[in-house]
Amino acid sequence: MASSTGDNKKYKVIGTRPIRHDGADKVTGRAIYGSDVRLNGAVHGKILRSPHAHAQIKSIDTSAAEKLPGVCAVATGADFPDLKDKIANLGEGAVNLAHLSANVLAHRKVLYKGHAVAAVAATNPHVAEEALKLIKVEYEPLESVTWVLDAMRAGAPLLHDNVVTNSMGKKADKPSNVPTHIHFEMGKVDEAFAKADIVIEREYKTASVHQGYIEPHVATALWNEDGHLTLWTSTQGSFTARQQTAELLQIPISRVTVVPCEIGGGFGGKIAVYLEHVAAMLSRKCGRPVKMTMNRDEVFEGTGPTPGSFVRVKLGATKTGQLVAGEAYLAYDAGAFPGGMIGPGCMCVFSCYEIPNARVDGYDVLANKPKTQAYRAPGATQAAFACESMMDELAEKLGIDPIELRLRNAAKEGTRRVDGPTYPRVGFIETLQAAKASEHWKSPLKGPHRGRGIASGYWFNIGLKSSAAGNVNPDGTVSLIEGSTDIGGTRTSVAMQLAETLGIAAEEVMPRVADTDGVGYTDVTGGSRVTFATGLAAYEVGLDIRRQMTERAALVFKCDPAAVECVDGMYKANGKSLTFRELAGKLGQTGGPVVGRAAVDPEGPSNGFGTHIVDVEVDPETAKVTILRYTVIQDAGRAIHPSYVEGQMQGGAVQGIGWALNEEYVFDDQGRMQNPNYLDYRMPTALDVPMIETIIVEVPNPAHPYGVRGVGETPIVAPPAAIAAAIYKATGVRARELPISPPRLWAAMAAKKP
Amino acid sequence: MASSTGDNKKYKVIGTRPIRHDGADKVTGRAIYGSDVRLNGAVHGKILRSPHAHAQIKSIDTSAAEKLPGVCAVATGADFPDLKDKIANLGEGAVNLAHLSANVLAHRKVLYKGHAVAAVAATNPHVAEEALKLIKVEYEPLESVTWVLDAMRAGAPLLHDNVVTNSMGKKADKPSNVPTHIHFEMGKVDEAFAKADIVIEREYKTASVHQGYIEPHVATALWNEDGHLTLWTSTQGSFTARQQTAELLQIPISRVTVVPCEIGGGFGGKIAVYLEHVAAMLSRKCGRPVKMTMNRDEVFEGTGPTPGSFVRVKLGATKTGQLVAGEAYLAYDAGAFPGGMIGPGCMCVFSCYEIPNARVDGYDVLANKPKTQAYRAPGATQAAFACESMMDELAEKLGIDPIELRLRNAAKEGTRRVDGPTYPRVGFIETLQAAKASEHWKSPLKGPHRGRGIASGYWFNIGLKSSAAGNVNPDGTVSLIEGSTDIGGTRTSVAMQLAETLGIAAEEVMPRVADTDGVGYTDVTGGSRVTFATGLAAYEVGLDIRRQMTERAALVFKCDPAAVECVDGMYKANGKSLTFRELAGKLGQTGGPVVGRAAVDPEGPSNGFGTHIVDVEVDPETAKVTILRYTVIQDAGRAIHPSYVEGQMQGGAVQGIGWALNEEYVFDDQGRMQNPNYLDYRMPTALDVPMIETIIVEVPNPAHPYGVRGVGETPIVAPPAAIAAAIYKATGVRARELPISPPRLWAAMAAKKP
């Protein structure tokens, strides 16, 4: 179901639902994922991981492992360049390479259970595992800390006790677990609170959750005899993987080729490298291709979860529901190294509303957990859980409908966000209106122990760099070459924009995700950017091709190129006309092939808003929450391929449901994760969720020729707050800690009983 | 050794000898050739071939083969579309698809021994071979003919007796084995002969020889469930293979992706498809990838040799050695289907000389041999063997030095060739002068049974279409994407032209040969065109990149782009300057990546001339000819990478030596080849030839920005005539039939003895 707002442009391709170009390969098992890469002579790499959450490494003795028959190479952190505090800009932002390096293979200290310590390559995975057991590591265990507030406390065990730096390499005053403090402020906050008719303040907590991609990390490296390194890997960004690997090995990027395989889910967790340069080093040592695949427990314990968080929000409003002041305190754990998700958390906590006076303080906090990584709208869900839950409380206290309260305060064109930028045309109000008008919202929810909640969410779409090329085939099809790994059907959403620009069918564009030697620099598939930015590159390729086709048409029509009109893929002049296909068939006789190219770096970010409605039923005996009905309303700007937009909205909502109700890293008192597997780490299955309903709102993005806004991340932001609001309606309990798992909710319900 | 003529431009990259980019992969075995392609679940295809040189197929019964356990699919000609007399332009020229199809899998008739009749795919090659034995083919054998003059005779067995067409599909008047007659004439030929002081006329014969590439034909096909066909194959032209396959299967070219593997030699013989669409059909039938590899006897008996020929030439000259008239009659066998190499033979027979009055008649003749294919300067060697041998006789008769006689008549700028075109600036005279000045020519040849010969040769460089793209990496390197399969080091010769254009090092360009979905349309690697035409595309990519880099430099320098000067890769303005690498590092901050692209279709052909000097010794007892010394002098226009130019000159000369002295298809009276293996088909080995000396002459090609002329084919043209001239000096025998093998030469020497 789609309700459209905004421009009335008629498109032929955009807005239709062609079958995805890679569909057959994916459903028949032909698509090449990382584990399908099998090079001749390849050997298998395995990683030894720390059993301690925090310890000094006194010594590592690999001699026995090296002697085991079948072992080809052994590597430890000592094999890699010492990167000190080198900072590199890796596309999405600056990264401290020493931290990146030490996270992938520990230097001197292990900082979390599962931290990689050494690696072995052997003729088969079993021999490699045997060899791991022969590596003798002498540890001096240290006290560990996993909860963010504990880590901030004076006297907490320090993760980095010698040189303390933040993610940007800036030295802090003294060693601490809080390398970064972010502060945003606008207006007169204290004055506004003093004048407010109503002020409420609440605290919220969230547990670490994992991105939970089905495909574990996998990489194959071949360090060739000429010094050239080729990597086949599951990554969200082949160029970022190339640069990270080159920097970690201190070799030129032109010595590295990254071949991005199909990716079995990433959600932000497959941007940082884990295996790539380790496999490369092992390959260099043994002269053979080295393949490394993580087990599920390695994924949980060794790769990036999203931060656990503590958030305190204070809101002040008038009696009529006008927000006048906001204050937020956010502490997010970064895991073992600085550079967590606190930045976007601070930017997003109040991003849905026009609050004239606001102050935000955010803290990036070190803890003995795997280094946190981006997870779908990183940092926004934790913040929205707090702010949106409070909007629900505020609405209740003021006796205003929660949609109406949001409408009265909704961010719109001209609203200034606390961190600085002022919104251009955005579609938040339209999502609220669509929610209000929706059949779901208007249908009464009947029955006991049931409740309906609503919440909104915001996320950016970053711009960043994309390149693309297009080659016109003599049969009128166009081969499109792009550098964005395809996670959510972007081959098709990008190809459709080229097709629309050229006036041909979606199926007549054949998209190809090239490796790093086959296409121009392209940033990661992340930040909801691909359909927006790589789509823009495809559009520009289309313009480049159209210009050249117009010149060819002029040759055929024997007229000036300026006299050739191009309408809907028809080239017309002097009363004659040629279709794109007809003209493509004449390229051989009019100067040869036509190839188009583009490289873009669009102004970002754009802005995506969504509103979610959820109906729940809570079992009064077990406190198990059942999602009865769920509707996602979101502004897609322009839905290029509505099915994939809906898919993103559904997928994000389901991940948000898991985060809200069940998912969490459970640590013991030694900082060891107790549930590193899918049996004990409870993600929603198809049985746990109803069909997620979707309403696409289209308020075109003025920064994109077709109005595209990224849609991939926004839908994970609202679910926890919406579900908490619904649970409150069903039970009277205001849940302020995620997950709202049965034991926790049951206890709260029990405490509330008279 | 290189002697340079022409312009004095200073180049930094062009003319140097960097290590080839694919060198390490090739010497270490990492390069992926067709036989290295091993897809999961692949099965193996084999072909049943005709035991008869000429027969009607009465019936084919594949039922027993289909029942053999392990057999996955069986195909015959009946499985393929009936192409009637469909003509397709396949880049290098028009092709009769019905003939192409019937050559690859016989329809109704087999036309040569080894003609493919049916194909089987099975779980392993041995089962496939067993299955071939179970296919029952009922033949009605017919009389066969293999020698060109026999085939032309009235009453000769007709190969195509129902519909007779030439290669262009034009109907002939009545069934015959001579589908095409070419006639060129200029001036007043008969008058000129009548006035000539001297007229000589001679007849020459050459045997069929094979290109003799080391790597047999190999192809793997995967017909995917979505109808998309991917082919991994050893081909000289991935786009041509794509189009041939698509046409033969009658599917759109956009449904076919051809991945060109490294190629273990082609020399013209890997342009036509043999296995590709058969493997495709088997794959479609069984749903699995199908790999097919020929044995050596299949290569000899089933793929294209060069024509056997009969050539009669008549030359008229003045006493002072001025050529006044020429007449040539050429009959080349085309093999089993029309469309042999008679065209270029007719164009090349007099192409070295200015002969004001000339007439050429050429005949394309059907014979019961595999369809002939291009072989390095196709058709020119047979013609030059005749004309150049006669120039030697003429020089002797007139008492003029053979170089001097050639100099007096040498084609130069303004010379009109008998088939029409007038030469632009060419370098034939310069090669003759360099030969005359060479240490080899000036050194006396002493000893009995020894002789020195000289001959010249001409070949075109065709233009045709090439596309390329270049992506600037942040470290200042450039990834170059091209579509020309690399046979003779063209990755490097093309990359060097981009490097020169950008003012960077050859090693800073990383060339990649992409598949048909990864780069724009590019014609075959053939016609000595790649360094010329794809090099031109690389140059144009360089210009496109330079334009954009200049704009970026202007942003950095804060000036107008017009104020930025680009000299030797330095971008300068306002007294500031940036190297290409420095500027590349700033692309991320000045608008994003830079990608360049080009597609070219240069005016062709260009013209390449060479002169060869050879010293031989003939064993008086056995008539074995030993090559004592051999020098190739050739105009390269501009030698981009002199080592690879020299390699082409040496390789061509060695193939010419084999053709001159030993190589031949030996047929029995049933038209069956008696020597389809490398033991009995005698190619030169390293022990048979001395180090071939080379002198590169550089007369820049006015049609190319760096003056490039193609160099790959010219060097095979002169050797047989040069060797025959040397043998004459050593023995007094004028050999007029190739190969001048020991038995044939011995007989001639014996006949000559008093």
Interface residues (C-beta under 8 A of the other chain):
Chain A: G23 A24 D25 T28 R30 D36 R38 N40 N89 L222 N224 E225 D226 H228 Q243 P252 I253 S254 K465 S466 S467 A469 N471 V472 N473 P474 D475 T477 S479 I481 E508 M510 R512 A514 T516 D517 G518 V519 G520 Y521 T522 L587 G588 G591 G592 P593 V594 V595 G596 R597 A598 A599 V600 D601
Chain B: G23 A24 D25 T28 R30 D36 R38 N40 N89 L222 N224 E225 D226 H228 Q243 P252 I253 S254 K465 S466 S467 A469 N471 V472 N473 P474 D475 T477 S479 I481 E508 M510 R512 A514 T516 D517 G518 V519 G520 Y521 T522 L587 G588 G591 G592 P593 V594 V595 G596 R597 A598 A599 V600 D601
